[in-house]
C-alpha cells in the first residue's frame, strides 16, 4: 500500500515543484524581510529548514542581487514544505536503520523500508537518484532534521551528480 500511496503524492509534489520553478520570480515578491514566504504560499513553496536568503549566505546560489538569489534558491528547492509537511511521512531515526547500506569509492547505495514508507538513494557512475521518502540523510540523527520527526517525499534524478 505504501508503494501505491507514494506514486500520486510524488507526481503531485513534482507538479507543484514545476509550478514553483515557473512562478519563482513572482513568488519571491511575497517574501518578508526575514526571507520567508507569506501564507498561503509558504504551505507549499516555503522551506522549513532555510529562508530564501540561505543560498546567498552559503554560496550555493551566489548572486549580487537579493531578488535573484532568492529566485535561484526557490528554484533549487521548490515545493519543499509540501514534500515535508503534506506528503512527508513520520520517521523515527532512532529505530529505522537502513535495510541496505553499501558504500565504495565509486558508489553509495542506501535502502530503507519501514511501516509508513520506503526510500532508495543511489549515487554512482550513472548519477544521483532519490526515490520514496528522503530518509537516507536522517537515519543516523538523534533529533529531528526539521521541526518534526518527518521525512519529505522525493522523486529526483540527476545524471550530472556523479560519483
DSSP file (Angstrom, degrees, kcal/mol; ACC not computed):
  #  RESIDUE AA STRUCTURE BP1 BP2  ACC     N-H-->O    O-->H-N    N-H-->O    O-->H-N    TCO  KAPPA ALPHA  PHI   PSI    X-CA   Y-CA   Z-CA
    1    1 A X     >        0   0    0      0, 0.0     4,-2.3     0, 0.0     5,-0.2   0.000 360.0 360.0 360.0 -40.1    0.0    0.0    0.0
    2    2 A X  H  >  +     0   0    0      1,-0.2     4,-1.5     2,-0.2   116,-0.1   0.813 360.0  53.3 -64.2 -28.2    2.8    2.4    0.9
    3    3 A X  H  > S+     0   0    0      2,-0.2     4,-1.1     1,-0.2    -1,-0.2   0.873 109.8  47.0 -72.8 -36.5    4.2    2.0   -2.6
    4    4 A X  H  > S+     0   0    0      1,-0.2     4,-0.8     2,-0.2    -2,-0.2   0.852 110.5  53.1 -71.2 -35.0    0.8    2.9   -4.2
    5    5 A X  H  X S+     0   0    0     -4,-2.3     4,-1.4     1,-0.2    -2,-0.2   0.867 103.7  58.6 -65.1 -37.3    0.5    5.9   -1.9
    6    6 A X  H  X S+     0   0    0     -4,-1.5     4,-3.2    -5,-0.2     5,-0.3   0.899  95.7  61.4 -61.9 -44.1    3.9    7.2   -3.0
    7    7 A X  H  X S+     0   0    0     -4,-1.1     4,-2.4     1,-0.2     5,-0.2   0.918 107.4  39.4 -58.4 -54.0    3.2    7.5   -6.7
    8    8 A X  H  X S+     0   0    0     -4,-0.8     4,-2.3     1,-0.2    -1,-0.2   0.901 118.9  49.1 -64.7 -37.0    0.3   10.0   -6.7
    9    9 A X  H  X S+     0   0    0     -4,-1.4     4,-2.6     2,-0.2    -2,-0.2   0.912 111.9  48.6 -65.9 -40.7    2.0   12.0   -3.9
   10   10 A X  H  X S+     0   0    0     -4,-3.2     4,-2.6     2,-0.2    -2,-0.2   0.901 112.2  48.4 -65.7 -41.0    5.3   12.0   -5.8
   11   11 A X  H  X S+     0   0    0     -4,-2.4     4,-2.4    -5,-0.3    -1,-0.2   0.891 112.9  48.0 -67.0 -38.6    3.6   13.1   -9.0
   12   12 A X  H  X S+     0   0    0     -4,-2.3     4,-2.8    -5,-0.2     5,-0.2   0.918 112.6  49.2 -65.7 -42.9    1.8   15.9   -7.2
   13   13 A X  H  X S+     0   0    0     -4,-2.6     4,-2.1     1,-0.2    -2,-0.2   0.913 111.9  48.7 -61.3 -43.6    5.0   17.0   -5.5
   14   14 A X  H  X S+     0   0    0     -4,-2.6     4,-2.1     2,-0.2    -1,-0.2   0.911 112.3  48.8 -62.6 -43.2    6.8   17.0   -8.8
   15   15 A X  H  X S+     0   0    0     -4,-2.4     4,-2.3     2,-0.2    -2,-0.2   0.922 112.0  47.7 -63.8 -45.0    4.0   19.0  -10.4
   16   16 A X  H  X S+     0   0    0     -4,-2.8     4,-2.4     1,-0.2    -1,-0.2   0.851 110.1  54.5 -65.3 -33.2    3.9   21.6   -7.6
   17   17 A X  H  X S+     0   0    0     -4,-2.1     4,-2.1    -5,-0.2    -1,-0.2   0.905 108.0  48.2 -65.1 -41.6    7.7   21.8   -7.9
   18   18 A X  H  X S+     0   0    0     -4,-2.1     4,-2.1     2,-0.2    -2,-0.2   0.911 111.8  49.4 -65.3 -41.7    7.5   22.6  -11.6
   19   19 A X  H  X S+     0   0    0     -4,-2.3     4,-2.7     1,-0.2    -2,-0.2   0.913 110.0  52.8 -61.5 -41.7    4.8   25.3  -10.9
   20   20 A X  H  X S+     0   0    0     -4,-2.4     4,-1.0     1,-0.2    -2,-0.2   0.874 107.6  50.7 -61.6 -38.3    7.1   26.7   -8.2
   21   21 A X  H  < S+     0   0    0     -4,-2.1     4,-0.3     2,-0.2     3,-0.3   0.914 113.3  45.2 -65.7 -42.0   10.0   26.9  -10.6
   22   22 A X  H  < S+     0   0    0     -4,-2.1     3,-0.4     1,-0.2    -2,-0.2   0.905 120.2  40.1 -67.1 -41.1    7.9   28.8  -13.1
   23   23 A X  H >X S+     0   0    0     -4,-2.7     4,-3.2     1,-0.2     3,-1.7   0.501  84.7 103.4 -87.2  -4.3    6.4   31.1  -10.5
   24   24 A X  H 3X S+     0   0    0     -4,-1.0     4,-2.1     1,-0.3     5,-0.2   0.856  76.3  55.8 -50.3 -43.8    9.6   31.6   -8.5
   25   25 A X  H 34 S+     0   0    0     -3,-0.4    -1,-0.3    -4,-0.3     4,-0.1   0.809 118.5  35.1 -61.5 -26.0   10.3   35.1   -9.9
   26   26 A X  H X4 S+     0   0    0     -3,-1.7     3,-1.4    -4,-0.1     4,-0.3   0.852 112.3  58.6 -91.0 -42.1    6.8   36.1   -8.7
   27   27 A X  H >< S+     0   0    0     -4,-3.2     3,-2.3     1,-0.3    -2,-0.2   0.869  97.5  60.8 -57.5 -39.6    6.7   34.1   -5.5
   28   28 A X  G >< S+     0   0    0     -4,-2.1     3,-1.3     1,-0.3    -1,-0.3   0.729  91.2  68.7 -65.3 -18.6    9.8   35.7   -4.1
   29   29 A X  G <  S+     0   0    0     -3,-1.4    -1,-0.3     1,-0.3    -2,-0.2   0.681  94.4  59.1 -69.2 -15.8    8.0   39.0   -4.2
   30   30 A X  G <  S+     0   0    0     -3,-2.3     8,-2.4    -4,-0.3     2,-0.4  -0.004  84.0 109.2-101.4  26.7    5.8   37.6   -1.4
   31   31 A X  B <   -A   37   0A   0     -3,-1.3     6,-0.2     6,-0.2     2,-0.0  -0.808  63.6-130.8-101.5 144.9    8.7   37.0    1.0
   32   32 A X    >   -     0   0    0      4,-2.6     3,-2.0    -2,-0.4    -1,-0.1  -0.203  36.9 -90.5 -80.7 179.0    9.2   39.1    4.1
   33   33 A X  T 3  S+     0   0    0      1,-0.3    -1,-0.1     2,-0.1    -2,-0.0   0.779 126.6  64.4 -60.5 -26.3   12.4   40.8    5.2
   34   34 A X  T 3  S-     0   0    0      2,-0.2    -1,-0.3     1,-0.1    19,-0.2   0.477 117.3-113.4 -77.7  -1.1   13.1   37.6    7.0
   35   35 A X  S <  S+     0   0    0     -3,-2.0    17,-3.0     1,-0.3     2,-0.4   0.591  75.9 126.5  82.0  10.3   13.3   35.7    3.7
   36   36 A X        -     0   0    0     15,-0.2    -4,-2.6    16,-0.1    -1,-0.3  -0.830  62.3-117.3-103.6 139.9   10.2   33.6    4.4
   37   37 A X  B     -A   31   0A   0     -2,-0.4    -6,-0.2    -6,-0.2     2,-0.1  -0.435  32.7-118.7 -68.4 146.5    7.3   33.3    2.0
   38   38 A X    >>  -     0   0    0     -8,-2.4     4,-1.5    -2,-0.1     3,-0.6  -0.431  48.7 -58.1 -80.6 162.0    4.0   34.6    3.4
   39   39 A X  T 34 S+     0   0    0      1,-0.3    -1,-0.1     2,-0.2     0, 0.0  -0.548 118.0  26.1 -72.9 145.6    1.0   32.3    3.8
   40   40 A X  T >> S+     0   0    0     -2,-0.2     3,-1.0    -3,-0.1     4,-0.5  -0.995 123.1  53.3 -88.0  -3.9   -0.6   30.7    1.8
   41   41 A X  H X>>S+     0   0    0     -3,-0.6     4,-2.4     1,-0.3     3,-0.9   0.831 101.6  61.8 -62.9 -31.9    2.5   30.4   -0.4
   42   42 A X  H 3X5S+     0   0    0     -4,-1.5     4,-0.8     1,-0.2    -1,-0.3   0.774  89.8  69.0 -68.1 -24.7    4.7   29.1    2.4
   43   43 A X  H <45S+     0   0    0     -3,-1.0    -1,-0.2    -5,-0.2    43,-0.2   0.832 120.5  14.1 -63.2 -30.8    2.5   26.0    2.9
   44   44 A X  H <<5S+     0   0    0     -3,-0.9    38,-1.7    -4,-0.5    37,-0.5   0.816 138.9  29.3-108.5 -51.6    3.6   24.6   -0.5
   45   45 A X  H  <5S+     0   0    0     -4,-2.4    35,-0.3    34,-0.2    -3,-0.2   0.456  94.9 101.5 -99.0  -0.9    6.7   26.5   -1.7
   46   46 A X     << -     0   0    0     -4,-0.8    35,-1.9    -5,-0.5     2,-0.4  -0.205  66.8-128.7 -73.3 173.7    8.2   27.5    1.6
   47   47 A X    >   -     0   0    0      3,-0.3     3,-0.7    33,-0.2    -2,-0.1  -0.980   7.5-158.6-131.5 120.0   11.2   25.8    3.1
   48   48 A X  T 3  S+     0   0    0     -2,-0.4    -1,-0.1     1,-0.2     3,-0.1   0.762  92.1  43.4 -67.9 -25.6   11.1   24.6    6.7
   49   49 A X  T 3  S+     0   0    0      1,-0.2     2,-0.3    97,-0.0    -1,-0.2   0.423 119.5  18.8-106.5   1.3   14.9   24.4    7.1
   50   50 A X    <   -     0   0    0     -3,-0.7    -3,-0.3   -15,-0.0     2,-0.2  -0.984  66.0-122.9-163.5 154.1   16.1   27.7    5.4
   51   51 A X    >   -     0   0    0     -2,-0.3     3,-1.6   -15,-0.1     4,-0.3  -0.454  44.8 -95.6 -92.5 176.3   14.9   31.1    4.3
   52   52 A X  T 3  S+     0   0    0    -17,-3.0     3,-0.3     1,-0.3    21,-0.3   0.599 121.5  60.2 -72.1 -10.2   15.2   32.3    0.8
   53   53 A X  T 3> S+     0   0    0    -19,-0.2     4,-2.1     1,-0.2     3,-0.3   0.451  76.9  93.3 -93.9  -0.8   18.5   34.1    1.5
   54   54 A X  H <> S+     0   0    0     -3,-1.6     4,-3.0     1,-0.2     6,-0.3   0.865  79.0  58.3 -60.4 -37.9   20.3   30.9    2.5
   55   55 A X  H  >>S+     0   0    0     -3,-0.3     6,-1.5    -4,-0.3     4,-1.3   0.888 108.8  44.1 -61.8 -40.1   21.7   30.3   -1.0
   56   56 A X  H  45S+     0   0    0     -3,-0.3    -1,-0.2    -4,-0.2    -2,-0.2   0.909 115.6  48.2 -70.2 -42.1   23.4   33.7   -1.0
   57   57 A X  H  <5S+     0   0    0     -4,-2.1    -2,-0.2     1,-0.2    -1,-0.2   0.919 119.1  38.0 -64.2 -43.6   24.7   33.2    2.6
   58   58 A X  H  <5S-     0   0    0     -4,-3.0    -1,-0.2    -5,-0.2    -2,-0.2   0.661 105.9-123.4 -84.5 -16.5   26.0   29.7    2.0
   59   59 A X  T ><5S+     0   0    0     -4,-1.3     3,-0.7    -5,-0.3    -3,-0.2   0.489  78.8 118.7  86.2   2.9   27.3   30.3   -1.6
   60   60 A X  T 3 <S+     0   0    0     -5,-0.5     2,-0.2    -6,-0.3    -4,-0.2   0.845  90.4  20.5 -70.9 -33.0   25.1   27.5   -3.1
   61   61 A X  T 3  S-     0   0    0     -6,-1.5    -1,-0.3    -7,-0.1    12,-0.2  -0.611  90.9-164.2-131.6  72.7   23.2   30.0   -5.3
   62   62 A X    <   +     0   0    0     -3,-0.7     2,-0.3    -2,-0.2    -6,-0.1  -0.249  19.2 154.7 -64.1 143.7   25.5   33.0   -5.4
   63   63 A X        -     0   0    0     -7,-0.1    -2,-0.1     1,-0.1    -4,-0.1  -0.938  44.7-141.3-164.6 144.4   24.2   36.3   -6.6
   64   64 A X  S    S+     0   0    0     -2,-0.3     2,-0.5     1,-0.0    -1,-0.1   0.755  91.3  65.6 -76.8 -25.1   25.0   40.0   -6.2
   65   65 A X  S  > S-     0   0    0      1,-0.1     4,-2.4    -3,-0.1     5,-0.2  -0.853  74.4-144.2-107.7 133.6   21.3   40.8   -6.0
   66   66 A X  H  > S+     0   0    0     -2,-0.5     4,-2.4     1,-0.2     5,-0.2   0.903 100.5  53.4 -58.2 -45.6   19.0   39.7   -3.3
   67   67 A X  H  > S+     0   0    0      1,-0.2     4,-2.3     2,-0.2    -1,-0.2   0.941 111.6  44.5 -57.3 -50.4   16.0   39.2   -5.6
   68   68 A X  H  > S+     0   0    0      1,-0.2     4,-2.6     2,-0.2    -1,-0.2   0.885 111.6  53.5 -65.4 -38.7   18.0   36.9   -8.0
   69   69 A X  H  X S+     0   0    0     -4,-2.4     4,-2.1     1,-0.2    -1,-0.2   0.896 109.7  48.5 -61.4 -40.2   19.5   35.0   -5.1
   70   70 A X  H  X S+     0   0    0     -4,-2.4     4,-2.6     2,-0.2     5,-0.2   0.903 110.6  50.5 -67.2 -41.3   16.0   34.3   -3.7
   71   71 A X  H  X S+     0   0    0     -4,-2.3     4,-2.3     1,-0.2    -2,-0.2   0.942 111.9  47.8 -60.7 -46.8   14.7   33.2   -7.1
   72   72 A X  H  X S+     0   0    0     -4,-2.6     4,-1.3     1,-0.2    -1,-0.2   0.892 112.6  48.9 -62.5 -40.2   17.6   30.8   -7.6
   73   73 A X  H  X S+     0   0    0     -4,-2.1     4,-1.5   -21,-0.3    -1,-0.2   0.914 111.3  48.8 -67.1 -42.4   17.2   29.3   -4.1
   74   74 A X  H  < S+     0   0    0     -4,-2.6    -2,-0.2     1,-0.2    -1,-0.2   0.881 110.1  51.8 -65.2 -37.0   13.5   28.8   -4.5
   75   75 A X  H >< S+     0   0    0     -4,-2.3     3,-0.5    -5,-0.2    -1,-0.2   0.786 106.5  55.6 -68.9 -25.9   14.1   27.1   -7.9
   76   76 A X  H 3< S+     0   0    0     -4,-1.3    -1,-0.2     1,-0.2    -2,-0.2   0.854 123.9  22.1 -72.5 -35.1   16.6   24.8   -6.1
   77   77 A X  T >< S+     0   0    0     -4,-1.5     3,-0.9    -3,-0.1    -1,-0.2  -0.465  81.3 171.2-131.2  60.6   14.1   23.6   -3.6
   78   78 A X  T <   +     0   0    0     -3,-0.5   -61,-0.2     1,-0.2   -33,-0.1  -0.445  68.4   8.0 -75.5 148.2   10.5   24.2   -4.9
   79   79 A X  T 3> S+     0   0    0    -63,-0.2     4,-2.1    -2,-0.1    -1,-0.2   0.792  81.2 145.4  58.3  32.7    7.5   22.7   -3.1
   80   80 A X  H <>  +     0   0    0     -3,-0.9     4,-1.8   -35,-0.3   -33,-0.2   0.904  67.3  49.6 -70.6 -42.1    9.7   21.7   -0.1
   81   81 A X  H  >>S+     0   0    0    -35,-1.9     4,-2.9   -37,-0.5     5,-0.8   0.884 110.7  52.0 -65.3 -36.1    7.1   22.4    2.6
   82   82 A X  I  >>S+     0   0    0    -38,-1.7     5,-2.9   -36,-0.2     4,-1.0   0.949 110.0  48.8 -59.9 -47.8    4.6   20.3    0.6
   83   83 A X  I  <5S+     0   0    0     -4,-2.1    70,-1.8   -39,-0.3    -2,-0.2   0.824 121.3  35.9 -62.3 -31.7    7.1   17.5    0.4
   84   84 A X  I  <5S+     0   0    0     -4,-1.8    -2,-0.2    68,-0.2    67,-0.2   0.937 128.4  25.8 -88.5 -54.2    7.8   17.6    4.1
   85   85 A X  I  <5S+     0   0    0     -4,-2.9    -3,-0.2    -5,-0.2    -2,-0.1   0.890 132.2  27.1 -83.4 -40.8    4.5   18.5    5.8
   86   86 A X  I  <<S+     0   0    0     -4,-1.0    -3,-0.2    -5,-0.8    -4,-0.1   0.921 135.7  23.1 -92.4 -50.0    1.8   17.3    3.5
   87   87 A X  S   <S+     0   0    0     -5,-2.9    -4,-0.2    -6,-0.2    -3,-0.1   0.497 101.4 106.5 -96.4  -4.6    3.4   14.4    1.5
   88   88 A X        -     0   0    0     -6,-0.5     2,-0.3    64,-0.1    64,-0.2  -0.186  60.9-134.4 -71.4 167.3    6.1   13.6    4.1
   89   89 A X  E     -B  151   0B   0     62,-2.1    62,-2.0     1,-0.0    28,-0.1  -0.900  25.0 -95.5-123.5 150.8    6.0   10.5    6.4
   90   90 A X  E     -B  150   0B   0     -2,-0.3     2,-0.4    60,-0.2    60,-0.3  -0.378  46.0-175.6 -59.8 141.0    6.6   10.1   10.1
   91   91 A X        -     0   0    0     58,-2.2     2,-0.7    -2,-0.0     3,-0.1  -0.964  22.7-168.7-146.9 125.6   10.2    9.0   10.7
   92   92 A X    >   -     0   0    0     -2,-0.4     3,-2.0     1,-0.1     4,-0.2  -0.883   9.4-167.9-112.4  95.9   11.9    8.0   13.9
   93   93 A X  G >  S+     0   0    0     -2,-0.7     3,-0.6     1,-0.3    -1,-0.1   0.665  79.9  67.3 -61.3 -17.8   15.5    7.9   13.0
   94   94 A X  G 3  S+     0   0    0      1,-0.2    -1,-0.3    -3,-0.1     3,-0.1   0.707 111.3  31.5 -75.9 -18.2   16.5    6.2   16.2
   95   95 A X  G <  S+     0   0    0     -3,-2.0     2,-0.2     1,-0.1    -1,-0.2   0.097 102.2  80.0-126.3  22.2   14.7    3.0   15.3
   96   96 A X    <   +     0   0    0     -3,-0.6    -1,-0.1    43,-0.3     3,-0.1  -0.590  53.5 175.9-134.6  72.4   15.0    2.9   11.5
   97   97 A X        -     0   0    0     -2,-0.2    16,-0.3     1,-0.1    43,-0.0  -0.407  43.8 -89.2 -71.3 152.8   18.3    1.6   10.4
   98   98 A X        -     0   0    0      1,-0.1    14,-0.2    14,-0.1     3,-0.2  -0.315  22.2-143.8 -60.9 145.2   18.9    1.1    6.6
   99   99 A X  S    S+     0   0    0     12,-2.5     2,-0.4     1,-0.3    13,-0.2   0.871  92.0  18.6 -72.7 -40.4   17.9   -2.3    5.1
  100  100 A X  E     +C  111   0C   0     11,-1.6    11,-2.5     2,-0.0     2,-0.4  -0.999  64.2 173.2-133.5 133.4   20.9   -2.0    2.8
  101  101 A X  E     +C  110   0C   0     -2,-0.4     2,-0.4     9,-0.2     9,-0.2  -0.901  10.5 166.1-139.7 110.2   23.9    0.3    3.1
  102  102 A X  E     +C  109   0C   0      7,-2.8     7,-2.8    -2,-0.4     2,-0.4  -0.989   5.4 175.1-128.3 124.5   26.7   -0.3    0.5
  103  103 A X  E     +C  108   0C   0     -2,-0.4     2,-0.3     5,-0.2     5,-0.2  -0.991   7.8 156.5-135.1 129.7   29.5    2.2    0.0
  104  104 A X        -     0   0    0      3,-3.2     3,-0.4    -2,-0.4    -2,-0.0  -0.832  58.7 -95.6-131.5 171.7   32.6    2.0   -2.2
  105  105 A X  S    S+     0   0    0     -2,-0.3     3,-0.1     1,-0.2    -2,-0.0   0.807 126.8  41.1 -59.9 -26.2   34.7    4.8   -3.6
  106  106 A X  S    S+     0   0    0      1,-0.2     2,-0.3    18,-0.0    19,-0.3   0.670 121.9  25.0 -93.8 -18.5   32.7    4.5   -6.9
  107  107 A X        -     0   0    0     -3,-0.4    -3,-3.2    17,-0.2     2,-0.4  -0.998  47.6-164.5-154.0 145.9   29.2    4.1   -5.4
  108  108 A X  E     +CD 103 123C   0     15,-2.1    15,-2.3    -2,-0.3     2,-0.4  -0.996  16.2 176.5-130.6 128.0   26.8    4.7   -2.5
  109  109 A X  E     +CD 102 122C   0     -7,-2.8    -7,-2.8    -2,-0.4     2,-0.4  -0.991   1.1 175.8-134.7 125.4   23.5    2.8   -2.2
  110  110 A X  E     -CD 101 121C   0     11,-2.4    11,-2.6    -2,-0.4     2,-0.4  -0.996   5.0-173.2-130.1 134.0   21.1    3.1    0.8
  111  111 A X  E     -CD 100 120C   0    -11,-2.5   -12,-2.5    -2,-0.4   -11,-1.6  -0.994   2.0-173.1-129.7 133.0   17.7    1.5    1.0
  112  112 A X  E     + D   0 119C   0      7,-3.0     7,-1.9    -2,-0.4     2,-0.3  -0.904   7.0 176.9-121.0 151.6   15.1    2.0    3.8
  113  113 A X  E     + D   0 118C   0    -16,-0.3     2,-0.3    -2,-0.3     5,-0.2  -0.885  13.0 154.3-153.1 121.9   11.9    0.3    4.5
  114  114 A X  E >   - D   0 117C   0      3,-2.6     3,-1.0    -2,-0.3   -18,-0.1  -0.905  57.6 -89.5-141.7 168.4    9.6    1.0    7.5
  115  115 A X  T 3  S+     0   0    0     -2,-0.3  -113,-0.1     1,-0.3     3,-0.1   0.808 123.3  40.4 -54.1 -34.4    5.9    0.6    8.1
  116  116 A X  T 3  S-     0   0    0    -26,-0.2     2,-0.3     1,-0.1    -1,-0.3   0.643 125.7 -27.8 -91.2 -13.9    5.0    4.1    6.8
  117  117 A X  E <   -D  114   0C   0     -3,-1.0    -3,-2.6   -28,-0.1     2,-0.3  -0.935  50.8-122.8-173.6-166.9    7.2    4.3    3.8
  118  118 A X  E     -D  113   0C   0     -2,-0.3    15,-2.7    -5,-0.2     2,-0.3  -0.956  15.4-163.9-155.4 164.8   10.4    3.4    1.9
  119  119 A X  E     -DE 112 132C   0     -7,-1.9    -7,-3.0    -2,-0.3     2,-0.4  -0.973   6.9-165.5-160.5 145.5   13.4    5.1    0.3
  120  120 A X  E     -DE 111 131C   0     11,-2.5    11,-2.4    -2,-0.3     2,-0.4  -1.000   7.1-176.0-132.9 132.7   16.2    4.5   -2.1
  121  121 A X  E     +DE 110 130C   0    -11,-2.6   -11,-2.4    -2,-0.4     2,-0.4  -0.998   4.9 176.5-129.5 129.1   19.3    6.6   -2.6
  122  122 A X  E     +DE 109 129C   0      7,-2.4     7,-2.7    -2,-0.4     2,-0.4  -0.999   7.1 172.5-132.1 133.6   21.9    5.9   -5.3
  123  123 A X  E     +DE 108 128C   0    -15,-2.3   -15,-2.1    -2,-0.4     5,-0.2  -0.895  35.6 102.2-140.8 109.8   25.0    8.0   -6.1
  124  124 A X  E >  S- E   0 127C   0      3,-2.5     3,-1.7    -2,-0.4    39,-1.2  -0.753  83.7 -41.6-160.7-156.8   27.4    6.5   -8.5
  125  125 A X  T 3  S+     0   0    0      1,-0.3     3,-0.1   -19,-0.3    37,-0.1   0.726 128.4  55.2 -62.2 -22.8   28.7    6.5  -12.1
  126  126 A X  T 3  S-     0   0    0      1,-0.3     2,-0.3    35,-0.1    -1,-0.3   0.515 117.6-105.1 -88.9  -4.7   25.1    6.8  -13.5
  127  127 A X  E <   -E  124   0C   0     -3,-1.7    -3,-2.5    33,-0.1     2,-0.4  -0.880  51.1 -43.5 121.0-153.5   24.3    9.9  -11.5
  128  128 A X  E     -EF 123 158C   0     30,-2.6    30,-2.6    -2,-0.3     2,-0.4  -0.983  48.1-176.2-125.5 131.4   22.2   10.5   -8.4
  129  129 A X  E     -EF 122 157C   0     -7,-2.7    -7,-2.4    -2,-0.4     2,-0.4  -0.991   6.1-178.0-130.0 132.7   18.7    9.0   -7.7
  130  130 A X  E     +EF 121 156C   0     26,-2.8    26,-2.5    -2,-0.4     2,-0.3  -0.976  14.2 166.3-131.6 118.3   16.4    9.7   -4.8
  131  131 A X  E     +EF 120 155C   0    -11,-2.4   -11,-2.5    -2,-0.4     2,-0.5  -0.948  47.5  10.2-130.9 151.0   13.1    7.8   -4.7
  132  132 A X  E    S-EF 119 154C   0     22,-1.0    22,-3.0    -2,-0.3     2,-0.4  -0.737 115.8 -15.9  92.2-129.1   10.5    7.2   -1.9
  133  133 A X  E    S- F   0 153C   0    -15,-2.7     2,-2.3    -2,-0.5     3,-0.3  -0.948  72.3-110.7-116.9 140.8   10.9    9.3    1.2
  134  134 A X        +     0   0    0     18,-3.2    18,-0.3    -2,-0.4     3,-0.2  -0.403  67.1 133.2 -76.0  74.3   14.2   11.1    1.9
  135  135 A X    >>  +     0   0    0     -2,-2.3     3,-1.8     1,-0.1     4,-1.4   0.572  45.6  88.2 -96.8 -12.9   15.3    9.0    4.9
  136  136 A X  T 34 S+     0   0    0      1,-0.3    -1,-0.1    -3,-0.3     4,-0.1   0.725  92.0  43.3 -65.9 -21.5   18.9    8.5    3.7
  137  137 A X  T 34 S+     0   0    0     -3,-0.2    -1,-0.3     1,-0.1    -2,-0.1   0.260 118.8  41.3-107.7  14.5   20.2   11.6    5.3
  138  138 A X  T X4 S+     0   0    0     -3,-1.8     3,-1.9     2,-0.1    -2,-0.2   0.494  78.8  95.8-131.2  -8.8   18.4   11.4    8.7
  139  139 A X  T 3< S+     0   0    0     -4,-1.4   -43,-0.3     1,-0.3    -3,-0.1   0.748  89.5  49.0 -62.5 -22.4   18.6    7.8    9.8
  140  140 A X  T 3  S+     0   0    0     -4,-0.1    -1,-0.3   -43,-0.0     2,-0.1   0.465  88.1 109.2 -94.9  -2.7   21.6    8.4   12.0
  141  141 A X    <   -     0   0    0     -3,-1.9     4,-0.1     1,-0.1    -3,-0.1  -0.431  54.9-156.4 -79.5 148.7   20.3   11.5   13.8
  142  142 A X  S    S+     0   0    0     -2,-0.1     2,-0.3     2,-0.1    -1,-0.1   0.371  83.4  38.6-101.3   2.6   19.2   11.5   17.4
  143  143 A X  S    S-     0   0    0     -5,-0.1     5,-0.1     5,-0.0    -2,-0.0  -0.964 103.1 -77.6-143.3 159.8   16.9   14.5   16.9
  144  144 A X        -     0   0    0     -2,-0.3     5,-0.2     1,-0.1    -2,-0.1  -0.182  27.6-137.1 -59.8 149.5   14.6   15.5   14.0
  145  145 A X  S    S+     0   0    0      5,-0.3    -1,-0.1     3,-0.3     2,-0.1   0.893  90.6  14.0 -70.3 -42.9   16.0   17.0   10.9
  146  146 A X  S    S-     0   0    0      2,-0.8   -97,-0.0     4,-0.3    -2,-0.0  -0.197 115.6 -62.3-112.6-154.5   13.2   19.6   10.8
  147  147 A X  S    S+     0   0    0     -2,-0.1     2,-0.3     2,-0.0    -3,-0.1   0.643 119.6  31.2 -72.3 -12.5   10.7   20.8   13.3
  148  148 A X  S    S-     0   0    0      2,-0.1     2,-1.8    -5,-0.1    -2,-0.8  -0.892  95.8 -93.4-137.0 165.7    9.1   17.3   13.5
  149  149 A X  S    S+     0   0    0     -2,-0.3   -58,-2.2    -5,-0.2     2,-0.3  -0.623  82.5 121.8 -79.0  82.0   10.2   13.6   13.1
  150  150 A X  E     -B   90   0B   0     -2,-1.8     2,-0.4   -60,-0.3    -5,-0.3  -0.944  50.9-149.5-140.2 159.5    9.3   13.6    9.4
  151  151 A X  E     -B   89   0B   0    -62,-2.0   -62,-2.1    -2,-0.3   -16,-0.1  -0.997  26.1-121.1-129.3 139.0   11.0   12.9    6.1
  152  152 A X        -     0   0    0     -2,-0.4   -18,-3.2   -18,-0.3   -68,-0.2  -0.399  27.4-106.9 -77.4 154.3    9.9   14.6    2.8
  153  153 A X  E     -F  133   0C   0    -70,-1.8     2,-0.3   -20,-0.3   -20,-0.3  -0.462  42.0-166.0 -70.4 149.9    8.8   12.7   -0.3
  154  154 A X  E     +F  132   0C   0    -22,-3.0   -22,-1.0    -2,-0.1     2,-0.1  -1.000  30.5 165.6-146.6 147.7   11.3   12.6   -3.1
  155  155 A X  E     +F  131   0C   0     -2,-0.3     2,-0.4   -24,-0.2   -24,-0.2  -0.608  35.3 138.8-155.0  83.0   11.5   11.8   -6.8
  156  156 A X  E     +F  130   0C   0    -26,-2.5   -26,-2.8    -2,-0.1     2,-0.3  -0.976  24.2 178.4-137.2 147.7   14.7   13.2   -8.2
  157  157 A X  E     -F  129   0C   0     -2,-0.4     2,-0.4   -28,-0.2   -28,-0.2  -0.978   1.6-178.0-145.5 134.1   17.4   12.1  -10.7
  158  158 A X  E     -F  128   0C   0    -30,-2.6   -30,-2.6    -2,-0.3     3,-0.5  -0.958  13.6-169.8-133.1 116.6   20.4   13.9  -11.8
  159  159 A X  S    S+     0   0    0     -2,-0.4    -1,-0.1   -32,-0.2   -30,-0.1   0.634  88.8  62.0 -74.7 -10.9   22.8   12.4  -14.4
  160  160 A X  S    S+     0   0    0      1,-0.2     2,-1.4   -32,-0.1    -1,-0.2   0.679  83.9  76.4 -90.0 -19.0   25.2   15.3  -13.7
  161  161 A X        +     0   0    0     -3,-0.5   -37,-0.3   -33,-0.1     2,-0.3  -0.671  69.9 164.4 -92.8  82.0   25.9   14.5  -10.0
  162  162 A X              0   0    0     -2,-1.4   -37,-0.2   -39,-0.1   -34,-0.1  -0.676 360.0 360.0-102.2 154.0   28.2   11.5  -10.5
  163  163 A X              0   0    0    -39,-1.2   -38,-0.2    -2,-0.3    -1,-0.1   0.392 360.0 360.0-103.7 360.0   30.5    9.9   -8.0
